[in-house]
Structures are given as C-alpha cells and as structure tokens.
Amino acid sequence: MKDLNISSKNVHSKYIIETEIGNENKRHLLYSLRSNKILILKPELYYKYKQAEENNMTDEELKSFIDGQFLVHSGTEELMEILKENKDHNSDNNQLYYIVQPTANCNFGCDYCGQEHIDFNMSEKTIKNTVSRIKSKLVNSNKDKLHIGWFGGEPLLAMDKMRVLNSSIKEMLNELNIPKYKGIVVTNGYLLDLDIYKELVTDFNINQIEITVDGDRESHDKRRIGKKATQSFDQIYSAIKSIVKSDFYNDNMDKCMISIRCNVDERNYMNASNLIDLLREDEIHNKVVFYIAPIKDWAGNNASSKSLIPREFNKLILDLNVKMLELGFVVDSLLPKRSYGICSSIEGKMEMVDALGKVWGCSETALTTKYKNSRFCLGNVNKMEPIRDNEIFKDYFNAIIDTKCKSCKLLPICGTGCPKEMIEGKKKCAYSMEEIRECMKVQATYTLLKDSNNNKA
C-alpha cells in the first residue's frame, strides 16, 4: 500500500475526456473537466490508470491522478459536489455586485443591440435613492465589499452623473467603514481617452474596462455605427493605442487592464483575425485581453439568426487562440475552464438600477419593451413600494437536478449557461466532446513542443 493519505478505493471520475495523439510515439490525453488539468500519458501509465492499478503506480503518479480529480473516491457523488462548489462559489463571499446604468442613452445604433435608448440621464433624486439602495443591500446582507458595474446604454455619455454617484458612494462606504469599492466599465470606447482612463483608475478605482471592437475597420464600421451615421473604429482604436502605450497604463496595467471584446457572427467572423494582427503590429498585444463573443438574441430581436453555430464558433475560438499564442499574446489555455455559473444574477447576488430608477434582476432586461412589466423588474428606487429581492435565480443550482444538464459530462465547464435562457426554455449547449478533444490535441502538441525546446536549450 502506498504511503499516501488516500483510499485505495478510487474510481475514474465521470468528468474525464480522453483522446490521443501520435502514431509511433503515441500519447494518451486525459482532461479533467473538474480541475482543468490535462495529462499527457505514455501507453504504460495510461494502462495503469485505466485498470486503476494503484499498487503499480509511483506515489507521484497516483498523486497526480487524485489531485487532478482523474481518480475520485468510489463513494463520491460528483454531481452533488459540482453543484455545491458552484453554489458556494456564488454565495460564499462578502461582496455585493451592483450594476448602475447612469444613462438610458447611447451614441451608437448597433444592429444587434436589443435595447431601446432614450435621451435620459439619472436625476439627482435617482442618484440619491440608488446610493441608499446600495447601502441597504450592504447592511442587510452583511457584506463589506462592493463592486460596481457601470453599464449602458453608453455610460461615458453620463460621465457627470458617474462622478456624482462615485462621490456619493464613497461617502456612504466611509460611513459604513467599508474600504473603497472596485468596478468595471463596459463601454463602446468612443468617448474614452487617456484622461478619462486615468480618472476611472484613480478616482473610481476601476479594475477593468471592457471595450467592444468588432474586428477590423471594415467590419466594425459596418456594424457599430454612430447614431449620426458616423464611423467609429479609428477613434476607438486610436484611444486604445494611446492609452496602452502611455506610461500611466504601464504603471497601472496590473490594476486596470483593458479588455477588447469582439462580437462575431457570420458577417464579420473572418475579420477578427485582422484585429489580432493589428494589435500585434502596434505592439500592444501583450498589454490587453482579447476575446470573441457570439451574437445572441436580445429581448426577442432575433439577432442570433446570423450567428455561427456552436461548432463553427468554437472552431474559431481555437484557431484564434492558436494564432494569438504564436504571436505572443497572453493565452492561459486552449481548453475551456471550469465554470461556476456565468451570470452574477445566480443566487440573487446581483441587482441593477437603470437611469429611470427601475431595479432589475438581469442586466439584459432593462431598456426593453419585452421585459418592461416582467418579473425581472423588481421595483423602483423612487417609489414607496418595497423592492423585491432578486430571487428569480435563487435556487438555480438545485433546479439543475431536474434538467438534462445533470447527466452531461460537460457540466463543469458549461456552468449551465445563461440562467435566463434556461428558464425561458432557450438554452443551447455551448460545447461538444469532439470540439474539446480537438482542443486537447492542440494544447498537448504545444506543451510537448515547448518541453522539447526547453530540453534543447
């Protein structure tokens, strides 16, 4: 028996995907969807694993299988463990996440946006009552950390309102002896410049700014058009470049890195690669986070009619990640990561207030006719009626037991997807086994090549 504090009654985890590479020098690949670890095994060790021959394994070999959750105790109820991990991850923290829409307006008219914009910013009354609402949420939930999401419309159109909110929130937190909050700004980037970036980092303590750029100039300017028919790519990209190349950004990149989101569908997916080339050409590729996202339906606008099917989209992700890896971008892994639930609405941990004072339980429901009088609207900070708690997705993880997700091997990396889509009966599976096997092969090939080069050095 091995001198390890582990049971000999171990079995293969249900959440393992296998494949292989090579012919003469065959290697077996195991990927744990629970731990996100990949093992590259020679045939003899793979045989030991398949036969669960623990007594024939070295301590190091056995430990790697157990630590990576390739082997689990025979009595383990893995589904319940995964759901508990998801639930704990979403509830076991002292942080309140609150989204604020300082304006109902936007300077863009993107053809896939589902919002209905109006020229209206938060009033003084709404600002005051919003801060009071945030304070009551902090006090009543015993949370001592705050994370603000600045969302729109386009939030930077109401920078003056953001400043008033920021000052009022900091005063309120000081009263509660809570350290300064952190935040994220989601923006189209048209009004962003170095001075605004500096203010967001120093005064608002923003730790992430997400800017949407839909490919190169040609594709972006066809989709993300200003409401006055203005083209926007050059101004946005120029601002990104000037910020990222500044000394201030280099000194504060660890505090607030810019992420670039490229929304893709069948009309522009080929142009995402051109944007990657431009980022590399301008030598800012390793100072930003770049990722692509699929176009989805928003409030029934049927925007997904032009979307790539999941298989095509996942192939695009793999191809672009490989390209970025070769060009020196920061790419953690080519494999999908463990997901504990992709939405902050899960377990009722998020609220959003819009410019009119309405409180919402899902960020995709404000400024839409479809959800105007739906259960997603929890109340209004400007009215006397009490605001309902966000319990729409409160028992979300327990409800999964009654769905087909409970028997899906991909549950640990899917995280079940968008909870709103699930309760509306519109859930789509994001991955397939074959797509992940292809990712495994590419990841393993790069790992072996890197190890080979290191050995030669």
C-alpha positions as CSV (number, residue, x, y, z in Angstrom):
1,M,0.0,0.0,0.0
2,K,1.3,3.5,-0.9
3,D,2.4,5.7,1.9
4,L,-0.2,8.3,1.0
5,N,-3.2,9.6,3.0
6,I,-5.6,8.4,0.3
7,S,-8.0,5.5,-0.1
8,S,-7.2,2.6,-2.4
9,K,-10.9,2.5,-3.4
10,N,-10.7,5.1,-6.1
11,V,-12.6,5.1,-9.4
12,H,-12.4,7.0,-12.6
13,S,-14.1,10.4,-12.5
14,K,-17.2,10.7,-14.7
15,Y,-15.9,14.1,-15.9
16,I,-12.9,13.0,-17.9
17,I,-12.5,13.3,-21.7
18,E,-9.9,11.1,-23.5
19,T,-8.2,11.2,-26.8
20,E,-4.7,10.5,-28.2
21,I,-2.0,11.9,-30.4
22,G,0.9,10.5,-32.4
23,N,1.4,7.2,-34.1
24,E,4.9,5.8,-33.4
25,N,5.2,7.9,-30.2
26,K,1.6,7.6,-29.1
27,R,0.4,9.7,-26.2
28,H,-2.9,9.3,-24.4
29,L,-4.5,12.6,-23.3
30,L,-6.8,12.9,-20.3
31,Y,-8.6,16.1,-19.5
32,S,-10.4,16.7,-16.2
33,L,-13.3,19.0,-16.6
34,R,-13.4,19.5,-12.8
35,S,-9.8,20.5,-12.3
36,N,-9.0,21.8,-15.8
37,K,-5.8,19.7,-15.8
38,I,-4.6,17.8,-18.8
39,L,-2.3,14.7,-18.5
40,I,-0.1,13.5,-21.4
41,L,0.5,9.8,-20.7
42,K,2.7,7.2,-22.3
43,P,0.8,3.9,-23.0
44,E,2.2,2.0,-20.0
45,L,1.0,4.7,-17.5
46,Y,-2.3,5.1,-19.3
47,Y,-2.9,1.3,-18.9
48,K,-2.3,1.6,-15.1
49,Y,-4.8,4.4,-15.0
50,K,-7.5,2.5,-17.0
51,Q,-7.0,-0.5,-14.8
52,A,-6.8,1.6,-11.7
53,E,-3.7,-0.3,-10.7
54,E,-2.8,1.9,-7.8
55,N,-0.2,-0.5,-6.3
56,N,1.8,-0.4,-9.6
57,M,1.9,3.4,-9.6
58,T,4.6,5.5,-8.0
59,D,3.5,7.9,-5.3
60,E,3.9,10.8,-7.7
61,E,1.8,9.2,-10.4
62,L,-1.0,8.3,-8.1
63,K,-1.0,11.8,-6.5
64,S,-1.3,13.4,-9.9
65,F,-4.4,11.3,-10.7
66,I,-6.0,12.1,-7.4
67,D,-5.0,15.8,-7.2
68,G,-6.2,16.4,-10.7
69,Q,-9.5,14.6,-9.9
70,F,-8.9,11.9,-12.6
71,L,-9.5,9.4,-9.8
72,V,-12.1,10.0,-7.1
73,H,-13.2,8.0,-4.1
74,S,-15.7,5.3,-5.0
75,G,-18.4,6.9,-2.8
76,T,-18.1,10.4,-4.3
77,E,-21.4,11.9,-5.6
78,E,-19.7,14.1,-8.2
79,L,-22.8,15.8,-9.5
80,M,-23.7,17.0,-6.0
81,E,-20.1,18.1,-5.3
82,I,-20.1,20.1,-8.5
83,L,-23.4,21.8,-7.7
84,K,-22.2,22.5,-4.2
85,E,-18.9,24.0,-5.5
86,N,-20.9,26.2,-7.9
87,K,-23.3,27.3,-5.2
88,D,-20.5,28.0,-2.7
89,H,-18.6,30.0,-5.3
90,N,-21.6,32.2,-5.9
91,S,-22.7,32.7,-2.4
92,D,-19.6,32.4,-0.1
93,N,-18.2,35.9,-0.4
94,N,-18.7,39.3,1.3
95,Q,-19.0,41.3,-1.9
96,L,-22.1,42.9,-3.3
97,Y,-22.1,43.3,-7.1
98,Y,-24.3,46.2,-8.2
99,I,-24.8,47.4,-11.8
100,V,-25.6,51.0,-12.5
101,Q,-26.9,52.5,-15.7
102,P,-26.3,56.2,-15.4
103,T,-27.9,56.9,-18.7
104,A,-30.6,55.3,-20.9
105,N,-28.9,56.8,-24.0
106,C,-26.3,55.5,-26.4
107,N,-24.4,57.2,-29.1
108,F,-24.3,54.0,-31.2
109,G,-27.0,52.2,-33.1
110,C,-25.6,48.7,-33.4
111,D,-27.8,46.5,-35.4
112,Y,-27.7,43.6,-32.9
113,C,-28.5,45.6,-29.8
114,G,-31.8,44.8,-28.1
115,Q,-32.0,48.0,-26.0
116,E,-34.3,50.9,-26.8
117,H,-32.4,54.0,-26.0
118,I,-33.8,57.4,-24.9
119,D,-32.0,60.7,-24.1
120,F,-32.4,60.5,-20.4
121,N,-29.8,60.5,-17.6
122,M,-30.1,59.8,-13.9
123,S,-31.7,62.6,-11.9
124,E,-30.4,63.8,-8.5
125,K,-33.3,62.0,-6.8
126,T,-32.5,58.7,-8.6
127,I,-28.8,59.1,-7.7
128,K,-29.6,59.7,-4.1
129,N,-32.0,56.8,-3.9
130,T,-29.7,54.5,-5.8
131,V,-27.0,55.1,-3.2
132,S,-29.5,54.5,-0.4
133,R,-30.5,51.2,-2.1
134,I,-26.8,50.1,-2.3
135,K,-26.3,51.0,1.3
136,S,-29.3,49.0,2.5
137,K,-28.2,46.0,0.4
138,L,-24.7,46.1,2.1
139,V,-26.1,46.4,5.6
140,N,-28.9,43.9,5.3
141,S,-26.7,41.3,3.6
142,N,-23.7,41.8,6.0
143,K,-21.4,42.4,3.0
144,D,-18.3,44.5,3.5
145,K,-17.1,44.8,-0.1
146,L,-18.7,46.5,-3.1
147,H,-18.1,46.0,-6.8
148,I,-19.9,48.4,-9.2
149,G,-20.6,47.6,-12.8
150,W,-21.0,50.8,-14.9
151,F,-23.2,49.8,-17.8
152,G,-25.4,51.4,-20.5
153,G,-26.6,52.5,-23.0
154,E,-23.2,54.1,-23.1
155,P,-22.1,55.0,-19.5
156,L,-19.5,57.6,-20.5
157,L,-22.2,59.7,-22.1
158,A,-23.2,60.5,-18.5
159,M,-19.7,60.9,-17.0
160,D,-21.0,63.9,-15.0
161,K,-23.6,61.6,-13.3
162,M,-21.0,58.9,-12.8
163,R,-18.9,61.5,-10.9
164,V,-21.7,62.4,-8.6
165,L,-22.6,58.7,-8.0
166,N,-18.9,57.9,-7.4
167,S,-18.6,60.7,-4.8
168,S,-21.8,59.7,-3.0
169,I,-20.9,56.0,-3.0
170,K,-17.5,56.7,-1.4
171,E,-19.1,58.9,1.3
172,M,-21.6,56.1,2.0
173,L,-18.9,53.5,2.2
174,N,-16.9,55.7,4.6
175,E,-19.9,55.9,6.9
176,L,-20.0,52.1,6.9
177,N,-16.3,51.8,7.4
178,I,-16.0,49.8,4.1
179,P,-12.9,50.1,2.0
180,K,-13.2,51.8,-1.4
181,Y,-15.1,49.8,-3.9
182,K,-13.8,48.4,-7.2
183,G,-15.6,48.4,-10.5
184,I,-15.8,47.6,-14.2
185,V,-16.8,49.9,-17.0
186,V,-18.4,48.4,-20.2
187,T,-18.1,50.9,-22.9
188,N,-18.1,51.3,-26.7
189,G,-14.9,53.3,-26.2
190,Y,-15.9,56.2,-28.4
191,L,-15.6,58.8,-25.6
192,L,-12.7,57.1,-23.9
193,D,-9.3,58.8,-23.8
194,L,-6.2,58.8,-21.6
195,D,-7.6,61.5,-19.2
196,I,-10.8,59.5,-18.7
197,Y,-8.9,56.3,-18.2
198,K,-6.7,58.0,-15.5
199,E,-9.8,59.3,-13.8
200,L,-11.5,55.9,-13.8
201,V,-8.5,54.2,-12.4
202,T,-7.6,56.8,-9.7
203,D,-11.0,58.2,-8.7
204,F,-13.3,55.4,-9.4
205,N,-10.9,52.6,-8.6
206,I,-11.9,50.8,-11.8
207,N,-10.1,47.5,-12.2
208,Q,-11.4,46.5,-15.7
209,I,-12.5,48.5,-18.8
210,E,-14.2,46.4,-21.5
211,I,-14.4,47.9,-25.0
212,T,-16.2,46.3,-27.9
213,V,-14.4,46.3,-31.2
214,D,-16.0,44.1,-33.9
215,G,-13.0,43.2,-35.9
216,D,-11.0,45.5,-38.3
217,R,-12.1,48.9,-39.6
218,E,-14.1,47.5,-42.4
219,S,-16.3,45.1,-40.4
220,H,-16.5,47.3,-37.3
221,D,-17.7,50.4,-39.1
222,K,-20.5,48.4,-40.8
223,R,-21.9,47.2,-37.5
224,R,-21.2,49.6,-34.8
225,I,-22.4,52.8,-36.3
226,G,-22.9,56.1,-34.5
227,K,-26.5,57.3,-34.5
228,K,-25.4,60.1,-36.7
229,A,-24.1,57.6,-39.2
230,T,-20.5,58.3,-38.0
231,Q,-17.8,55.7,-38.3
232,S,-16.2,54.8,-35.0
233,F,-13.3,52.4,-35.5
234,D,-10.4,54.9,-35.9
235,Q,-11.4,57.0,-32.9
236,I,-11.8,53.9,-30.6
237,Y,-8.7,52.1,-31.7
238,S,-6.6,55.3,-31.6
239,A,-7.8,55.8,-28.0
240,I,-6.9,52.3,-27.0
241,K,-3.5,52.5,-28.6
242,S,-2.7,55.9,-26.9
243,I,-3.8,54.7,-23.5
244,V,-2.0,51.3,-23.7
245,K,1.2,52.9,-24.9
246,S,1.2,55.5,-22.1
247,D,3.5,55.4,-19.0
248,F,0.4,55.7,-16.8
249,Y,-1.1,52.5,-18.3
250,N,2.2,50.6,-18.0
251,D,2.4,51.6,-14.3
252,N,-1.3,50.7,-13.7
253,M,-1.8,47.8,-16.0
254,D,-2.0,45.3,-13.1
255,K,-4.7,47.5,-11.5
256,C,-6.8,48.1,-14.6
257,M,-6.2,46.2,-17.8
258,I,-8.3,46.9,-20.9
259,S,-10.1,44.0,-22.4
260,I,-11.3,44.0,-26.0
261,R,-14.5,42.1,-26.8
262,C,-15.1,41.2,-30.4
263,N,-18.7,40.3,-31.1
264,V,-18.9,37.9,-34.0
265,D,-21.4,36.4,-36.4
266,E,-21.4,35.1,-39.9
267,R,-20.9,38.7,-41.3
268,N,-17.6,39.5,-39.5
269,Y,-16.0,36.4,-38.0
270,M,-13.3,36.4,-40.7
271,N,-12.2,39.9,-39.7
272,A,-11.5,39.1,-36.0
273,S,-8.1,37.8,-37.1
274,N,-7.3,41.1,-38.8
275,L,-7.8,42.9,-35.5
276,I,-5.4,40.4,-33.8
277,D,-2.8,41.2,-36.5
278,L,-3.3,45.0,-35.9
279,L,-2.8,44.6,-32.1
280,R,0.4,42.7,-32.7
281,E,1.6,45.1,-35.3
282,D,1.2,48.0,-32.9
283,E,2.9,46.0,-30.1
284,I,0.0,46.3,-27.7
285,H,-1.0,42.6,-28.0
286,N,0.5,41.6,-24.7
287,K,-1.0,44.5,-22.7
288,V,-4.7,43.9,-23.4
289,V,-7.0,40.9,-23.1
290,F,-8.7,40.0,-26.3
291,Y,-11.6,37.6,-26.7
292,I,-14.6,36.9,-29.0
293,A,-18.2,36.5,-28.1
294,P,-21.2,35.2,-30.1
295,I,-24.1,37.4,-31.1
296,K,-27.2,36.3,-29.2
297,D,-30.9,37.3,-29.2
298,W,-31.6,40.3,-27.0
299,A,-35.1,40.9,-25.9
300,G,-36.5,38.9,-28.8
301,N,-34.7,40.9,-31.6
302,N,-33.7,37.6,-33.4
303,A,-30.1,38.8,-33.6
304,S,-28.8,35.2,-33.4
305,S,-30.2,34.5,-36.8
306,K,-26.9,35.4,-38.3
307,S,-24.8,33.8,-35.5
308,L,-22.3,31.0,-36.1
309,I,-23.5,27.6,-35.0
310,P,-21.7,26.4,-31.8
311,R,-19.3,24.1,-33.7
312,E,-18.2,26.9,-36.0
313,F,-17.8,29.4,-33.2
314,N,-15.7,27.0,-31.0
315,K,-13.5,26.2,-34.0
316,L,-13.0,30.0,-34.5
317,I,-12.0,30.4,-30.8
318,L,-9.5,27.6,-31.1
319,D,-8.0,29.0,-34.3
320,L,-7.7,32.5,-33.0
321,N,-6.2,31.3,-29.6
322,V,-3.6,29.3,-31.5
323,K,-2.8,32.4,-33.6
324,M,-2.5,34.6,-30.5
325,L,-0.3,32.0,-28.8
326,E,2.0,32.1,-31.8
327,L,2.1,35.9,-31.9
328,G,2.9,36.3,-28.2
329,F,-0.5,37.2,-26.8
330,V,-1.2,36.1,-23.2
331,V,-3.2,32.9,-23.6
332,D,-3.8,30.9,-20.4
333,S,-5.0,27.7,-22.1
334,L,-6.6,26.5,-25.2
335,L,-9.1,24.5,-23.2
336,P,-12.3,25.7,-21.7
337,K,-12.1,26.4,-18.0
338,R,-14.2,25.3,-15.0
339,S,-17.3,27.4,-14.8
340,Y,-19.2,28.0,-11.6
341,G,-22.0,29.8,-13.3
342,I,-21.6,32.6,-15.9
343,C,-24.1,35.1,-14.5
344,S,-23.9,37.3,-11.5
345,S,-27.7,37.0,-11.1
346,I,-27.3,33.5,-9.8
347,E,-28.3,33.0,-6.2
348,G,-29.7,36.6,-6.1
349,K,-26.3,38.2,-5.6
350,M,-26.7,41.0,-8.2
351,E,-29.0,43.9,-8.8
352,M,-29.1,46.6,-11.5
353,V,-30.7,50.0,-11.4
354,D,-31.3,51.9,-14.6
355,A,-31.4,55.7,-15.3
356,L,-35.2,55.8,-14.5
357,G,-34.7,54.2,-11.1
358,K,-36.1,50.8,-12.0
359,V,-34.4,47.9,-10.3
360,W,-33.7,44.7,-12.4
361,G,-32.7,41.2,-11.6
362,C,-31.0,40.7,-15.0
363,S,-28.8,43.1,-17.0
364,E,-30.3,42.1,-20.3
365,T,-33.9,43.2,-19.4
366,A,-33.6,46.9,-18.8
367,L,-34.4,49.4,-21.6
368,T,-36.5,46.8,-23.4
369,T,-40.2,46.7,-24.2
370,K,-40.4,42.9,-23.9
371,Y,-39.3,42.8,-20.2
372,K,-40.9,46.2,-19.2
373,N,-43.5,44.7,-16.9
374,S,-41.9,41.3,-16.3
375,R,-40.8,39.6,-13.1
376,F,-37.3,40.7,-13.9
377,C,-38.3,44.3,-12.8
378,L,-38.0,44.2,-9.0
379,G,-39.3,47.7,-8.3
380,N,-38.2,51.3,-8.4
381,V,-35.9,53.2,-6.1
382,N,-38.0,56.3,-6.5
383,K,-41.3,54.7,-5.4
384,M,-42.6,54.0,-1.9
385,E,-43.4,50.3,-2.6
386,P,-40.7,47.9,-1.3
387,I,-38.3,46.5,-3.9
388,R,-38.5,42.7,-4.2
389,D,-35.4,40.6,-3.5
390,N,-33.8,39.2,-6.6
391,E,-35.0,35.6,-6.2
392,I,-35.5,34.8,-9.9
393,F,-32.5,32.5,-10.0
394,K,-32.1,32.0,-6.2
395,D,-32.5,28.2,-6.3
396,Y,-30.9,27.9,-9.7
397,F,-28.3,25.2,-9.0
398,N,-30.7,22.9,-7.2
399,A,-33.1,23.2,-10.1
400,I,-30.4,21.8,-12.4
401,I,-31.1,18.4,-10.9
402,D,-34.3,18.3,-12.8
403,T,-32.8,19.1,-16.2
404,K,-30.7,17.1,-18.8
405,C,-27.6,19.0,-17.5
406,K,-27.4,16.7,-14.5
407,S,-26.2,13.8,-16.8
408,C,-24.0,15.9,-19.0
409,K,-20.2,15.3,-18.8
410,L,-19.6,18.9,-19.8
411,L,-21.4,20.4,-16.8
412,P,-18.2,21.6,-15.0
413,I,-17.1,23.8,-17.9
414,C,-20.5,24.8,-19.2
415,G,-21.8,26.1,-15.9
416,T,-25.2,25.5,-17.4
417,G,-25.0,28.7,-19.4
418,C,-27.3,31.7,-19.2
419,P,-29.9,31.2,-16.4
420,K,-32.5,33.4,-18.2
421,E,-32.2,31.4,-21.3
422,M,-32.7,28.2,-19.3
423,I,-35.9,29.4,-17.5
424,E,-37.2,30.7,-20.8
425,G,-36.5,27.3,-22.5
426,K,-33.9,28.7,-24.9
427,K,-30.8,27.1,-23.5
428,K,-28.2,25.9,-26.1
429,C,-25.3,23.7,-25.3
430,A,-22.0,25.5,-25.8
431,Y,-19.6,22.6,-26.4
432,S,-19.4,19.2,-27.9
433,M,-17.0,16.4,-26.9
434,E,-15.3,16.4,-30.3
435,E,-14.5,20.1,-30.1
436,I,-12.9,19.7,-26.7
437,R,-10.9,16.7,-27.9
438,E,-9.5,18.8,-30.7
439,C,-8.5,21.5,-28.2
440,M,-6.8,18.8,-26.2
441,K,-4.7,17.7,-29.1
442,V,-3.6,21.2,-30.0
443,Q,-2.8,22.0,-26.3
444,A,-0.8,18.8,-25.9
445,T,1.1,19.4,-29.1
446,Y,2.1,22.8,-27.9
447,T,3.1,21.5,-24.5
448,L,5.2,18.8,-25.9
449,L,6.9,21.2,-28.4
450,K,7.6,23.6,-25.6
451,D,9.1,20.9,-23.4
452,S,11.2,19.7,-26.3
453,N,12.6,23.2,-26.9
454,N,13.3,23.7,-23.2
455,N,15.3,20.5,-23.1
456,K,17.3,21.6,-26.1
457,A,18.1,24.9,-24.5
